[in-house]
Amino acid sequence: MTVIAAPTERAELVALVRTLVAAGQPWCENSLDGPARPPEESRIAHPVAALLDEWGFDVTLVGRHPTRQNVLATKVFGPGPTLMLNDHLDTYPSGPPSRWSICSDNPYEAVELDGRIYARGTSDTRANLAALLTAARRVVAEPPSGGTLLVALTVDEERNGVEGSSYLVDTYGLRPDASITVEPTAWTDGARGGIALATAQTGHALLDIAARGRSSHIWRPDTGVNPAQFLAEALADLRVHPVEEWPVSVVGLTAGEAGMAQFTPLSATARVAAVNIGPGVAAGDLLTAFQRRLTASAPAGIDVEVSFVDGPTFVAGTIPLRDDDALVGAIDSAYLSVTGEPVRHYTKPAFNDTIRFRHAGIPAVTFGPGDDGWAVYDESISIDTMQTAIRVLEHAVRAYLSV
């Protein structure tokens, strides 16, 4: 088992991030369209659970699968509300190490450089987890007079939380009074920067678009109807004129058959991710809207079918928490106290566990030191921003539990 030490100083915080980055990788990788192998988040869950137990939390591991256990750690200080600090245990895949300019030997061996830590899982979300753990440790070290602090570390977040946050709220019955998901919300604007507060989240969907036409010889394209050509034009149009207000990213294209290069393809498929999905959108309505749009643009001889990729590939967004919500007020006050500036409120354009908690009726927000942008390679996080987040989180927890 990996042994994790509690950080007290900057160097120890960096050491904790290094340990968390390496723990369980690459078995804790996950992928929206299906992992290459079954993930095993327990490889990081067990050492983190041991650390929380050492600090005096009552720790439970729960989940449907023995290798995919969510960590629930509870510390009761006295009567009062229960505040949950949440983060996740899986990461998204690193891709080939050769595509990294830093950590090119091993994307899971963290490198400290120019005030930042580089590795897969730093910004999303091992370093956010390190900030969460450090803040929780500080609260326990000088306990408030009341309330309960719950740390919930989930599996499966990179695949929309089915075995993690969804399991905890739908099957396990998890219902804290409020929740902070410590995920990337940091921003930069030239020389200025800070950590924003996401009071709402947008949803997303992963769709397959299949087109079928009529093959022709390459010398007589006029005798066929080319589905690959149709998809190329349709996807270009979707980029300029999205369906409703849902921009798409093309993540896969397939057309043609081996040994058939003399002929235009009979079929072609595209896989697209639709984003910016609001809280009132139903899965069936989104699918119908895409089907209607693509069918209307298809020429005679092209049949189009739009479907969701198998799995939990549709998630609706959330309604913003009000500015006068107790949790929002606690973070507003803590951020102003620590930084001297008001915290920015915004809607985060991505999935995390906050969405599942909000769908279950739990007041939940997202606030964390990772950059609110997703690095394919050379992922990193600012150490100074981590330390700011730790202070804000500690102040916010104390403020909320004192209500």
DOKE-745243 format. One record per residue: residue in one letter; x, y, z of N, C-alpha, C in turn. Coordinates in steps of 0.02 Angstrom, whole numbers, padded with zeros to 5 digits, always signed. Atoms other than C-alpha are relative to their C-alpha. Layout:
N
aXYZXYZXYZ;...
// end
This chain:
403
m+00042-00060+00000+00000+00000+00000+00044+00062+00000;t-00035-00063+00000+00060+00175-00040-00012+00037+00065;v+00006-00037-00063+00094+00275+00118+00002+00074-00017;i+00005-00071+00015+00041+00459+00108+00009+00040+00064;a-00013-00042-00058+00107+00590+00228-00042+00064-00004;a+00039-00062-00003+00009+00743+00286+00044+00060-00014;p-00042-00057+00016+00075+00905+00210-00008+00057+00050;t+00004-00059-00043+00117+01055+00319+00032+00060-00034;e-00034-00054+00035+00234+01158+00211-00003-00011-00075;r+00004+00002+00073+00251+01195+00026+00032-00063-00028;a-00036+00059+00026+00379+01057-00004-00039-00064+00013;e+00040+00059-00016+00269+00931+00084-00063-00004-00042;l+00058-00002+00043+00119+00987-00019+00019-00027-00069;v-00024+00025+00065+00219+00956-00179+00012-00076+00004;a-00013+00072-00009+00272+00786-00111-00066-00039+00001;l+00065+00033-00001+00090+00741-00077-00029-00006-00071;v+00025+00003+00069+00042+00787-00255+00037-00054-00040;r-00038+00051+00035+00183+00679-00323-00025-00070+00017;t+00023+00066-00021+00122+00531-00221-00069-00015-00027;l+00068+00011+00025-00060+00554-00270-00001-00011-00076;v-00004+00008+00073-00015+00572-00454+00019-00071-00019;a-00025+00067+00017+00077+00407-00454-00046-00056+00022;a+00040+00054-00030-00047+00309-00348-00053-00026-00047;g+00052+00032+00038-00148+00187-00448+00003+00009-00075;q-00003-00012+00072-00093+00244-00620+00038-00056-00035;p+00055-00028+00038-00130+00198-00755-00067-00036+00011;w+00062+00039-00011-00265+00084-00681-00059+00043+00020;c+00055-00045-00018-00364+00234-00623-00020+00045-00058;e+00023-00035+00059-00377+00304-00799-00070-00021-00017;n+00067+00016+00024-00552+00312-00867-00011+00038-00065;s+00013-00031+00065-00627+00363-01033-00074+00003-00012;l+00071-00009+00011-00796+00431-01082-00029-00053-00047;d+00026+00049+00047-00813+00309-01226+00022-00071+00017;g-00017+00068-00022-00754+00159-01125+00075-00008+00011;p-00071+00008-00014-00587+00123-01040+00030-00061-00036;a-00034+00055+00034-00458+00011-01123+00002-00063+00044;r+00004+00055-00047-00461-00097-00967-00040+00024+00060;p+00040-00022-00058-00571-00096-00811+00042+00040+00049;p-00038-00041-00048-00514+00044-00695-00001-00031+00070;e-00005+00026-00069-00459+00005-00517+00018+00058+00046;e-00013-00058-00042-00478+00163-00415+00018-00018+00071;s-00019+00021-00068-00453+00061-00256+00075+00007+00012;r-00072-00005-00007-00267+00075-00290+00021+00068+00030;i-00011-00064-00035-00278+00257-00233-00048+00008+00058;a+00049-00007-00054-00433+00240-00124+00028-00025+00067;h-00023+00029-00064-00348+00130+00006+00052+00043+00036;p-00048-00043-00037-00196+00241+00045-00031+00066+00023;v+00032-00062-00021-00304+00398+00049-00046-00013+00060;a+00043+00018-00057-00429+00311+00164+00041-00009+00063;a-00044+00010-00059-00285+00261+00279+00022+00067+00029;l-00021-00066-00024-00229+00443+00289-00058+00033+00038;l+00058-00030-00033-00404+00504+00333-00015-00034+00067;d+00009+00036-00063-00420+00368+00464+00051+00022+00052;e-00053-00023-00045-00255+00424+00540-00018+00068+00030;w+00019-00067-00024-00327+00600+00557-00061-00001+00045;g+00057+00005-00045-00475+00536+00657-00068-00001-00033;f+00064+00007+00034-00608+00522+00523-00026-00071+00007;d+00033+00066+00004-00732+00378+00526-00006-00017-00074;v-00008+00013+00072-00692+00300+00356-00037-00063-00021;t+00035+00057+00029-00801+00186+00250+00015-00003-00074;l-00008+00011+00072-00768+00113+00077-00064-00033-00026;v+00063+00026+00026-00927+00086-00024+00000+00001-00076;g+00007+00004+00073-00967+00034-00202-00023-00069-00021;r+00025+00064+00025-01033-00105-00311+00056-00050-00014;h-00055+00044+00021-00861-00173-00357+00059+00008+00049;p-00055-00004-00049-00715-00216-00240+00059+00041-00023;t-00056-00040+00025-00589-00129-00354-00020+00072-00015;r+00026-00067+00016-00699+00026-00372-00038+00027+00060;q+00030-00020-00062-00731+00086-00196+00004+00076+00010;n+00002-00070-00018-00787+00263-00153+00021+00008+00074;v-00023-00013-00068-00708+00337+00004-00047+00051+00033;l+00040-00046-00041-00826+00415+00133+00032+00006+00068;a-00034-00012-00064-00740+00493+00283-00038+00055+00037;t+00043-00045-00039-00842+00578+00421+00035+00020+00064;k-00026-00026-00063-00785+00689+00564-00054+00043+00031;v+00053-00036-00034-00920+00745+00685+00031+00044+00054;f-00026-00047-00050-00878+00901+00786-00053+00017+00052;g+00054-00017-00046-01048+00925+00867-00064+00012-00040;p+00062-00014+00035-01226+00975+00824+00011+00052-00055;g-00006-00049+00054-01247+01070+00661-00004-00034-00068;p+00008+00026+00068-01249+01049+00472+00058-00045-00020;t-00052+00043+00029-01151+00923+00369+00022+00030-00066;l-00029-00026+00062-01036+00994+00235+00045-00053-00030;m-00040+00050+00035-00960+00878+00106+00053+00034-00044;l-00053-00017+00048-00793+00904+00019+00008-00060-00046;n+00001+00054+00049-00791+00802-00141+00056+00009-00051;d-00045+00003+00059-00662+00753-00271-00002-00072-00025;h+00003+00067+00028-00634+00601-00380+00068-00033-00003;l-00060+00041-00005-00507+00461-00384+00028-00021-00068;d-00024+00020+00067-00495+00424-00571+00027+00061-00036;t-00024-00053+00044-00408+00526-00706-00018-00019-00071;y+00008+00018+00070-00424+00536-00893+00067-00024-00029;p-00062+00031+00025-00296+00445-01002+00054+00050-00018;s-00057-00045+00013-00123+00517-01028+00017+00006-00074;g-00024+00002+00068-00103+00472-01211+00073-00022-00002;p-00070+00022+00005+00069+00423-01278+00048+00048+00034;p-00048-00044-00034+00210+00490-01168+00041+00043-00048;s-00041-00037+00049+00304+00545-01326-00031+00067-00018;r+00033-00063+00017+00175+00684-01348+00006+00052+00056;w-00012-00046-00055+00223+00763-01182+00069+00031-00008;s-00066-00031+00001+00364+00891-01185+00031+00000+00070;i-00021+00008-00070+00373+00881-00993-00031-00065+00024;c+00022+00067-00023+00356+00713-00904-00002-00049-00059;s+00003+00041+00061+00393+00632-01073+00022-00072+00013;d-00018+00069-00017+00470+00479-00989-00058-00036+00033;n+00056+00029-00036+00317+00451-00879-00047+00056+00021;p+00047-00054-00018+00165+00566-00872-00027-00004+00071;y+00023+00008-00069+00129+00499-00697+00057+00009+00050;e-00055-00018-00044+00297+00553-00626+00006+00076+00000;a+00009-00072+00000+00267+00733-00574+00067+00037-00001;v-00058-00043+00005+00392+00870-00615-00018+00070+00025;e+00010-00068-00023+00403+01036-00522+00044+00047-00041;l-00037-00046+00045+00452+01180-00637-00034+00068+00001;d+00024-00069+00003+00433+01369-00622-00066+00011+00037;g+00058-00012-00042+00305+01364-00483-00061-00042-00017;r+00055+00043+00019+00198+01230-00563+00021-00073+00007;i-00012+00072-00001+00182+01041-00550-00031-00029-00063;y+00022+00030+00063+00169+00944-00713-00009-00075+00007;a+00012+00072+00004+00093+00770-00735-00073-00009-00018;r+00070+00015+00010-00068+00686-00787-00035-00004+00068;g+00038+00000-00062-00196+00717-00651+00018+00056+00048;t-00016-00055-00045-00119+00875-00578-00059+00048+00004;s+00056-00047+00000-00252+00999-00631-00067-00035+00008;d+00063+00039-00003-00385+00863-00646+00017-00073+00014;t+00017-00044-00056-00377+00815-00509+00041-00019+00061;r-00039+00021-00058-00240+00743-00398+00023+00059+00043;a-00022-00057-00040-00177+00914-00346-00059+00034+00034;n+00060-00024-00034-00354+00973-00310-00015-00044+00060;l+00010+00047-00056-00370+00817-00202+00049+00016+00056;a-00049-00018-00050-00209+00866-00113-00022+00063+00038;a+00025-00061-00033-00285+01038-00078-00058-00017+00047;l+00057+00021-00041-00446+00959-00013+00024-00034+00064;l-00025+00037-00058-00352+00840+00102+00035+00046+00050;t-00037-00046-00044-00241+00979+00169-00048+00045+00038;a+00050-00042-00034-00390+01092+00205-00038-00039+00054;a+00035+00042-00049-00482+00949+00291+00044-00013+00061;r-00046+00013-00056-00329+00911+00397+00006+00061+00045;r-00006-00061-00041-00316+01092+00453-00064+00011+00041;v+00062-00008-00038-00499+01096+00504-00001-00048+00059;v-00001+00050-00054-00478+00936+00606+00052+00019+00054;a-00053-00017-00047-00318+01002+00686-00024+00053+00050;e+00030-00050-00044-00415+01151+00757-00075-00005-00009;p+00070+00017+00015-00593+01081+00765-00048+00056+00016;p+00054-00048-00016-00745+01195+00754-00044-00028+00056;s+00041+00020-00057-00874+01188+00892-00059-00043-00019;g+00057+00041+00020-01007+01100+00790+00002-00017-00074;g+00006+00020+00070-01061+01024+00626+00039-00064-00015;t-00033+00061+00022-00996+00876+00527+00034+00013-00067;l-00037-00003+00063-00863+00871+00392+00001-00069-00032;l+00001+00063+00038-00888+00734+00262+00044+00007-00061;v-00042+00003+00060-00753+00693+00134-00024-00058-00043;a+00025+00052+00045-00822+00597-00016+00044+00000-00063;l-00045+00007+00057-00695+00537-00144-00026-00056-00044;t+00039+00044+00042-00777+00454-00292+00040-00033-00055;v-00025+00033+00059-00738+00331-00429-00041+00024-00061;d+00041-00003+00061-00795+00343-00610-00021+00070-00022;e+00022-00068+00019-00808+00533-00623+00014+00014-00074;e-00017-00013+00070-00721+00536-00792-00048-00035-00049;r+00051+00032+00041-00861+00425-00855-00070+00017+00027;n+00065-00028-00020-01002+00532-00785-00028-00028+00065;g+00017+00012-00069-01005+00458-00610-00049-00056+00015;v+00050+00052-00012-01115+00304-00629+00016-00041+00061;e-00020+00040-00058-01017+00201-00503+00023+00042+00059;g-00023-00045-00052-00969+00354-00402-00055+00042+00028;s+00049-00047-00028-01076+00506-00368-00072-00023-00011;s+00069+00025+00012-01232+00430-00450-00017-00057+00048;y+00011+00055-00046-01212+00272-00347-00011+00026+00071;l+00005-00025-00069-01188+00372-00186-00067+00033+00014;v+00063-00035-00014-01344+00478-00206-00061-00044-00015;d+00059+00039+00020-01460+00353-00293-00007-00065+00038;t+00002+00066-00032-01414+00189-00207+00019+00004+00074;y-00024-00004-00069-01317+00232-00049-00041+00050+00041;g+00041-00049-00035-01430+00379-00006+00038+00057+00031;l-00041-00054-00028-01295+00509+00025-00038+00067-00006;r+00037-00063+00000-01377+00674+00075+00030+00049+00051;p-00025-00053-00044-01263+00805+00155-00041+00063-00008;d+00036-00064+00006-01331+00980+00185+00027+00043-00056;a-00031-00039+00054-01210+01053+00057+00064-00034-00021;s-00060+00033+00026-01060+01004-00049+00042+00049-00040;i-00049-00035+00042-00903+01082-00122+00040-00053-00037;t-00042+00043+00041-00824+00987-00266+00064+00038-00015;v-00064-00035+00008-00640+01033-00268+00031-00021-00067;e-00019+00013+00069-00616+01030-00456+00021+00064-00034;p-00029-00060+00030-00535+01151-00579-00050+00057-00014;t+00037-00061+00016-00608+01327-00578+00046+00061-00003;a-00047-00056+00001-00449+01433-00583-00002+00035-00068;w+00002-00040+00061-00437+01573-00712+00062+00046-00002;t-00052-00050+00009-00305+01689-00783-00024+00051-00051;d+00017-00054+00045-00325+01856-00870+00061+00045-00004;g-00064-00035+00004-00156+01920-00926+00042-00017+00061;a-00041+00011-00060-00052+01944-00769-00042-00015+00061;r+00044+00011-00057-00204+01925-00656-00028-00071-00002;g+00029+00066-00003-00282+01765-00596-00037-00010+00065;g+00037+00015-00061-00389+01685-00465-00035-00067-00007;i+00040+00061+00001-00509+01544-00426-00073+00021+00001;a+00071-00018+00005-00690+01562-00480-00043-00050+00039;l+00048+00043-00033-00844+01486-00400-00053-00019-00050;a+00050+00024+00047-00952+01379-00514-00064-00017+00039;t+00063+00011-00034-01130+01392-00451-00048-00040-00044;a+00039+00043+00045-01196+01293-00601+00048-00034-00048;q-00040+00038+00048-01133+01168-00730-00042-00012-00063;t+00035+00022+00061-01177+01133-00912+00010-00075-00009;g-00005+00072+00014-01207+00955-00973+00029-00014-00068;h-00029+00019+00064-01149+00859-01124-00029-00067-00023;a+00022+00064+00028-01185+00711-01238+00052-00024-00049;l-00045+00031+00049-01082+00591-01343-00043-00038-00050;l+00045+00024+00052-01166+00549-01509+00038-00034-00056;d-00024+00030+00062-01135+00434-01656-00046+00020-00057;i+00038-00017+00060-01191+00495-01827+00020-00048-00055;a-00014+00049+00053-01203+00357-01957-00036+00021-00064;a+00028-00018+00065-01230+00398-02140+00012-00056-00049;r-00006+00052+00051-01261+00273-02281-00022+00028-00067;g+00016-00027+00066-01259+00314-02466+00004-00053-00054;r-00007+00047+00056-01220+00233-02633+00070+00006-00028;s-00069-00001+00023-01045+00184-02688+00003+00014-00075;s-00014-00009+00071-00972+00235-02854+00074-00012-00012;h-00071+00003+00016-00807+00211-02944+00028+00070+00007;i-00030-00066-00011-00686+00352-02906+00001+00042-00064;w+00000-00038+00063-00687+00398-03091-00069+00026-00019;r+00068-00022+00015-00876+00421-03090-00037+00018+00063;p+00034-00020-00062-00923+00510-02928-00072+00021-00012;d+00067-00022+00015-01078+00573-03016-00052-00056+00003;t+00047+00057-00001-01154+00398-03012-00015-00024+00071;g+00011+00021-00069-01148+00381-02823-00022+00057+00044;v+00015-00051-00051-01198+00473-02664+00047-00015+00058;n-00056+00013-00045-01047+00490-02550-00017+00020+00072;p+00017-00018-00070-01088+00480-02362+00057+00035+00036;a-00056-00034-00032-00912+00535-02313+00000+00074-00018;q+00004-00070+00022-00931+00693-02416-00057+00036+00037;f+00056-00030-00037-01100+00724-02335+00019+00015+00072;l-00018-00012-00070-01031+00703-02159+00049+00058+00006;a-00048-00054-00003-00885+00819-02195-00035+00068-00005;e+00036-00063+00008-01004+00955-02253-00047+00013+00059;a+00047-00008-00056-01131+00924-02114+00036+00020+00063;l-00038-00017-00061-00999+00931-01977+00027+00071-00003;a-00023-00069+00008-00928+01092-02047-00057+00049+00013;d+00058-00043-00011-01103+01166-02045-00019+00002+00075;l+00015+00002-00072-01132+01108-01864+00047+00045+00039;r-00048-00043-00035-00975+01201-01813-00020+00073-00005;v+00019-00069+00010-01040+01364-01886-00070+00014+00027;h+00069-00008-00021-01224+01338-01848-00020-00060+00044;p+00015+00057-00044-01245+01224-01695-00074-00014+00004;v+00068+00019-00017-01404+01129-01660-00017+00034+00067;e+00018-00039-00059-01496+01237-01532+00060+00043+00020;e-00060-00036-00022-01352+01308-01427+00053-00050+00023;w-00043+00054-00021-01250+01149-01420+00059-00008-00048;p-00058+00010+00043-01077+01163-01499+00023-00073+00002;v-00025+00069+00002-00998+00998-01552+00075-00001-00013;s-00070+00016+00016-00821+00931-01552+00000-00068-00034;v-00005+00065+00035-00784+00794-01678+00057-00039+00031;v-00052+00040-00034-00690+00655-01588+00015-00065-00037;g-00014+00060+00039-00696+00517-01719-00033+00003-00068;l+00026+00004+00069-00720+00490-01907+00020-00067-00030;t-00015+00064+00032-00731+00326-02002-00035-00002-00067;a+00030+00010+00066-00759+00293-02187+00047-00043-00042;g-00041+00040+00045-00699+00174-02321+00016-00069+00028;e-00016+00069-00019-00647-00009-02318+00068-00018-00029;a-00065+00023+00025-00477-00092-02336-00010-00036-00067;g+00003+00032+00065-00447-00145-02517-00053+00027-00046;m+00055-00027+00041-00589-00036-02583+00013+00073-00020;a-00016-00070+00014-00497+00125-02623-00020+00021-00071;q+00024-00018+00066-00559+00118-02803-00072+00025+00001;f+00071-00016-00004-00734+00154-02741-00013+00049+00057;t+00021-00043-00055-00817+00288-02636-00034-00044+00053;p+00026+00044-00053-00876+00221-02467-00076-00006-00003;l+00071+00012-00006-01045+00146-02440-00028+00033+00063;s+00023-00029-00063-01055+00213-02262+00056+00040+00033;a-00048-00040-00038-00970+00336-02147-00031+00017+00068;t+00025-00017-00067-00984+00376-01961+00043+00055+00031;a-00035-00051-00038-00937+00521-01850-00023-00006+00073;r+00016-00003-00071-00929+00528-01661+00012+00072+00023;v-00006-00070-00021-00962+00700-01587-00021+00008+00072;a+00020-00019-00067-00971+00774-01414-00037+00066-00004;a+00040-00061-00003-01110+00902-01391+00005+00028+00071;v-00010-00031-00066-01083+01025-01248-00049+00059+00009;n+00042-00058-00017-01168+01174-01164-00074-00018+00006;i+00069+00024-00007-01324+01072-01126-00028+00025+00067;g+00029-00031-00058-01437+01162-01004-00039-00049+00044;p+00034+00044-00049-01537+01095-00855-00067-00026-00023;g+00067+00021+00019-01704+01080-00946-00003-00045-00061;v-00003+00039+00062-01647+00971-01091-00007-00074+00015;a+00008+00073-00006-01709+00791-01103+00040-00035-00053;a-00041+00038+00047-01604+00658-01188-00036-00011-00066;g+00037+00013+00061-01740+00614-01312-00008+00061-00043;d+00008-00062+00038-01766+00795-01362+00064+00019-00036;l-00064-00016+00033-01581+00820-01397+00012-00046-00059;l-00011+00048+00055-01572+00662-01502-00046+00017-00059;t+00047-00017+00054-01727+00713-01601+00023+00063-00037;a-00022-00062+00032-01656+00887-01633+00058-00013-00048;f-00056+00017+00045-01493+00817-01705-00024-00041-00059;q+00025+00041+00054-01586+00686-01807-00037+00043-00052;r+00038-00043+00045-01704+00816-01880+00046+00044-00042;r-00046-00046+00035-01563+00936-01924+00039-00036-00054;l-00043+00036+00048-01453+00806-02010-00041-00031-00056;t+00043+00028+00052-01596+00723-02101-00021+00053-00050;a+00021-00055+00044-01653+00890-02170+00055+00022-00047;s-00056-00023+00042-01479+00928-02237+00027-00055-00046;a-00026+00055+00040-01450+00756-02315-00028+00002-00071;p+00026+00003+00069-01462+00744-02505-00037-00065-00013;a+00034+00062+00019-01569+00613-02590+00051-00056-00007;g-00046+00057+00003-01488+00442-02572+00041-00009+00063;i-00036+00006-00064-01414+00474-02398-00049-00013+00056;d+00038+00015-00061-01491+00393-02244+00044+00016+00060;v-00038-00021-00059-01438+00464-02075-00034-00026+00063;e+00026+00022-00064-01457+00392-01901+00045+00027+00055;v-00037-00028-00057-01406+00480-01740-00018-00039+00062;s+00012+00038-00061-01385+00383-01578+00050+00020+00053;f-00049-00011-00054-01303+00401-01408+00051-00056+00000;v-00051+00051-00012-01139+00310-01383-00021-00040+00061;d+00019+00043-00055-01167+00162-01268+00029+00025+00066;g-00024-00019-00066-01154+00200-01083-00032+00064+00023;p+00028-00060-00031-01188+00353-00975+00022+00063-00037;t-00029-00052+00043-01159+00475-01118-00046+00059-00012;f+00040-00061+00000-01296+00604-01088-00007+00025+00071;v+00007-00031-00066-01296+00724-00940-00028+00070-00011;a+00028-00067+00003-01406+00877-00920+00037+00046+00048;g-00031-00049-00043-01342+01037-00840-00039+00012+00064;t+00032-00014-00065-01393+01114-00673-00022+00073+00003;i+00024-00067-00014-01487+01266-00612+00048+00033+00049;p-00047-00033-00046-01373+01395-00527-00026+00005+00071;l+00018-00016-00069-01372+01409-00339-00007+00076+00007;r+00011-00072-00011-01435+01578-00279+00060+00030+00038;d-00055-00035-00034-01310+01707-00219-00010+00003+00076;d+00012-00003-00071-01395+01708-00049+00000-00069+00033;d-00007+00067-00030-01370+01520-00023+00055+00001+00052;a-00048+00000-00056-01276+01485+00140+00069-00023-00022;l-00064+00025+00023-01139+01386+00052+00035+00052-00044;v-00029-00052+00043-01112+01519-00081+00026+00058+00043;g-00022-00054-00044-01104+01651+00055+00063-00017+00039;a-00060+00020-00037-00974+01552+00153+00062+00004-00043;i-00058-00003+00045-00860+01538+00002+00014+00072-00021;d-00009-00070+00016-00889+01720-00048+00040+00034+00056;s-00033-00032-00057-00837+01776+00127+00071-00024+00008;a-00067+00028-00009-00688+01658+00137+00047+00025-00054;y-00043-00023+00055-00620+01709-00033+00020+00073+00009;l-00015-00070-00012-00633+01894+00007+00049+00008+00057;s-00045-00004-00057-00548+01866+00174+00071-00020-00017;v-00067+00026+00016-00403+01768+00099+00035+00042-00053;t-00032-00032+00058-00373+01863-00064-00010+00076-00001;g+00016-00071+00004-00448+02035-00033-00041+00019-00060;e+00040-00012+00060-00551+02018-00192-00063-00042+00002;p+00060+00042+00004-00728+01957-00227+00011-00058-00047;v-00006+00059+00043-00742+01784-00303-00047+00007-00059;r+00041-00001+00059-00808+01770-00479-00049-00059+00001;h+00049+00053+00008-00969+01669-00503-00008-00014-00074;y+00010+00017+00071-00994+01574-00666-00031-00069-00006;t+00024+00068+00015-01066+01418-00748+00057-00039-00031;k-00056+00040+00025-00934+01284-00773-00022-00042-00059;p+00022+00035+00060-00942+01210-00948+00027-00072-00004;a-00026+00068-00001-00903+01031-00900-00034-00041+00054;f+00027+00044-00051-00960+00880-00803+00048-00007+00059;n-00033+00032-00058-00906+00840-00627-00054-00022+00048;d+00048+00030-00046-00988+00761-00476-00052+00050+00026;t+00048-00051-00021-01071+00926-00431-00068-00010-00034;i+00063+00008+00037-01201+00890-00566-00043-00054+00031;r+00039+00055-00030-01255+00725-00487-00028+00021+00068;f+00025-00023-00065-01269+00807-00316-00056+00050-00009;r+00052-00049+00013-01370+00952-00386-00064-00034-00025;h+00059+00037+00024-01486+00831-00478-00036-00034+00058;a+00030+00032-00059-01515+00747-00309-00028+00051+00050;g+00028-00052-00044-01566+00914-00231+00048+00026+00052;i-00049-00023-00048-01405+00945-00134+00029+00067-00023;p-00034-00061+00019-01341+01125-00134+00075-00014-00010;a-00069+00020+00016-01173+01099-00221+00031+00050-00048;v-00038-00046+00043-01040+01207-00302+00067-00033-00017;t-00067+00023+00019-00870+01183-00383+00049+00057+00012;f-00052-00050-00014-00714+01274-00322+00065-00037+00011;g-00064+00035-00008-00535+01216-00345+00056+00033-00039;p-00058-00036+00027-00359+01270-00395+00022-00022-00069;g-00019+00021+00067-00344+01173-00558-00023+00050-00052;d+00018-00046+00054-00349+01272-00720-00064-00023-00033;d+00064+00017+00032-00524+01279-00795+00009-00001-00076;g-00016+00015+00069-00460+01215-00961+00033-00067+00003;w-00020+00070-00006-00411+01038-01004+00058-00014-00047;a-00060+00012+00040-00234+01002-01060+00001-00072-00024;v-00007+00067+00027-00219+00854-01177+00067-00029+00022;y-00067+00019-00023-00033+00847-01137+00028+00057+00041;d-00034-00050-00042+00084+00940-01017-00049+00033+00049;e+00046-00024-00051-00054+00957-00887+00040+00024+00061;s-00037-00027-00057-00001+01063-00738-00046+00040+00045;i+00038-00041-00048-00058+01165-00588+00048+00047+00036;s-00039-00049-00037+00005+01320-00497+00000-00018+00074;i-00006+00016-00072+00071+01283-00322-00028+00058+00042;d+00027-00057-00037+00028+01460-00264-00076-00002+00000;t+00073+00003+00003-00152+01438-00324-00026-00056+00045;m+00019+00053-00045-00161+01273-00230-00002+00025+00072;q-00004-00024-00069-00107+01359-00069-00056+00050+00015;t+00057-00045-00009-00238+01496-00095-00064-00040+00010;a+00060+00041-00005-00372+01364-00121-00005-00033+00068;i+00001+00033-00066-00323+01274+00039-00025+00048+00053;r+00020-00049-00050-00343+01432+00141-00074+00018-00007;v+00070-00018+00010-00510+01477+00061-00045-00058+00021;l+00040+00057-00020-00577+01301+00084-00005-00007+00075;e+00001+00005-00074-00527+01296+00267-00046+00054+00030;h+00042-00053-00025-00609+01465+00299-00074-00013-00015;a+00069+00012+00020-00766+01416+00203-00032-00056+00041;v+00026+00055-00040-00786+01251+00296-00018+00025+00070;r+00012-00025-00068-00772+01339+00464-00061+00046+00000;a+00056-00047+00003-00894+01475+00411-00066-00037-00008;y+00062+00036+00012-01024+01352+00347-00021-00041+00062;l+00016+00041-00058-01012+01236+00498-00021+00041+00061;s+00018-00042-00056-01034+01383+00615-00071+00026-00005;v+00068-00025+00009-01207+01423+00542-00047-00040+00044;
// end
